[in-house]
Amino acid sequence: MITGLAHLCFSVKDLAAAEAFYREKLGFRHAFDFLNDKGAKFGVYLHIGGRSFVELFTGQLAPPAKGQSYQHLCLEVDDIGRTVADLRAKGVEVTDPKLGTDHSWQAWLADPDGNRIELHHYTPESRQAPHLK
């Protein structure tokens, strides 16, 4: 039985820059590094919260599947206004929050490789609300 989303994996051009962005700007915590047989770091596992992680690897581990349609990473936040203000104070470009058609607040940013990230704040009227526990 599938119980949740474990992790999302990104291939990045500059591992140090990507790791710094996710740790210093978004506040993810270091879990562990991936080292090759010579001890060189080629990837990192970062803890988002709960049981969720992001994996970052230098370069492509495998080519994208034909027709791959990945669009964005969506992160739940507890206060969209405060989160946007905090990120902007750290120099991150973030859109103004807006109420989506699902009645949840959203704002958008991108990581150093251009991967789109949505910030998502549920409301009591969110269409997802009946499914949240």
For each residue, the residues with C-beta under 8 A, 3 or more apart:
1:
2:
3:
4: 51 52
5: 8 52
6: 51 52 53
7: 45 52 53 54 55
8: 5 53 54 55 73
9: 54 55 56 57 61
10: 18 54 55 56 57 111 113 115
11: 57 58 59 60 61
12: 15 17 18 56 57 58 111 112 113
13: 17 18 58 59 112 113
14: 17 18 58 112
15: 12 18 19 41 42 43 44 56 57 58
16: 19 20
17: 12 13 14 20 21 112
18: 10 12 13 14 15 21 22 56 111 112 113
19: 15 16 22 23 44 46 56
20: 16 17 23 24 25
21: 17 18 24 25 26 111 112
22: 18 19 25 26 28 46 54 56 111
23: 19 20 26 27 28 29 30 46
24: 20 21 90
25: 20 21 22 87 90 91 92
26: 21 22 23 75 87 117
27: 23
28: 22 23 46 47 48 54
29: 23 46 47
30: 23 33 44 45 46 47
31: 44 45 46 47 53
32: 44 45
33: 30 41 43 44 45
34: 41 42 43 44 45 57
35: 39 40 41 42
36: 39 40 42
37:
38:
39: 35 36
40: 35 36
41: 15 33 34 35 44
42: 15 34 35 36 57 58
43: 15 33 34 55 56 57 58
44: 15 19 30 31 32 33 34 41 55 56
45: 7 30 31 32 33 34 53 54 55
46: 19 22 23 28 29 30 31 53 54 55 56
47: 28 29 30 31 52 53
48: 28 52 53 54 75
49: 52
50:
51: 4 6
52: 4 5 6 7 47 48 49
53: 6 7 8 31 45 46 47 48
54: 7 8 9 10 22 28 45 46 48 73
55: 7 8 9 10 43 44 45 46
56: 9 10 12 15 18 19 22 43 44 46
57: 9 10 11 12 15 34 42 43 61
58: 11 12 13 14 15 42 43
59: 11 13
60: 11 63
61: 9 11 57
62:
63: 60
64: 68
65: 68
66:
67:
68: 64 65
69:
70:
71: 116
72: 108 115 116 117 118
73: 8 54 115 116 117 118
74: 117 118 119 120
75: 26 48 117 118 119 120
76: 120 121 122
77: 80 83 119 120 121
78: 83 121
79: 82 83 121
80: 77 83 84 97 105 106 107 119 121
81: 84 85 97
82: 79 85 86
83: 77 78 79 80 86 87 107 119 121
84: 80 81 87 88 94 96 97 107 119
85: 81 82 88 89
86: 82 83 89 90
87: 25 26 83 84 90 92 94 109
88: 84 85 91 92 93 94
89: 85 86
90: 24 25 86 87
91: 25 88
92: 25 87 88 109
93: 88 109 110
94: 84 87 88 107 108 109 119
95: 98 107 108 109
96: 84 107
97: 80 81 84 105 106 107 119 121
98: 95 105 106 107
99: 103 104 105 106 123
100: 103 104 105 106
101:
102: 126 127 128
103: 99 100 123 125 126 127
104: 99 100 120 121 122 123 126 127 128
105: 80 97 98 99 100 120 121 123
106: 80 97 98 99 100 118 119 120 121
107: 80 83 84 94 95 96 97 98 118 119
108: 72 94 95 116 117 118 119
109: 87 92 93 94 95 116 117 119
110: 93 114 115 116 117
111: 10 12 18 21 22 114 115 117
112: 12 13 14 17 18 21
113: 10 12 13 18
114: 110 111
115: 10 72 73 110 111
116: 71 72 73 108 109 110
117: 26 72 73 74 75 108 109 110 111
118: 72 73 74 75 106 107 108
119: 74 75 77 80 83 84 94 97 106 107 108 109
120: 74 75 76 77 104 105 106
121: 76 77 78 79 80 83 97 104 105 106
122: 76 104 126 128 129 132
123: 99 103 104 105 126 129
124: 129
125: 103 129
126: 102 103 104 122 123 129 132
127: 102 103 104
128: 102 104 122 131 132
129: 122 123 124 125 126 132
130:
131: 128
132: 122 126 128 129
133:
